[in-house]
């Protein structure tokens, strides 16, 4: 796991601006929506982060490609999509991009992967 990095002021300002437009949900809310079949969970972390371990049942579209590939994975722009990343920053930015693309029901997991692990939510690890 990559250690927590200190984020630059410009990055934090960008995230805060996007956060004003993005709905954030708790891990419990995300699990309820996904387990109820109402939502699709999407991991927007880097490939190596995904390959090491990820939320059980999640799809993977890294932050670098989500805008390019989302319409193939989720063509219904009204479908509920819940995004997560390492700490909740990249997912907010990705969710804001999807909102700008016309997706109407996108959220970000508050606290991201770290919150997922702290909540002892289900995970999947790649077998070597």
Secondary structure, DSSP 4 states (H G I P E B T S, - for coil): -PPPPPPPHHHHHHHHHHHTTSEEE-HHHHHHHHHTTSEEEEE-S-HHHHHH-EETT-EE--TTTHHHHHHHH---TTSEEEEE-SSSHHHHHHHHHHHHTT-SSEEEETTHHHHHHHTT--EE----
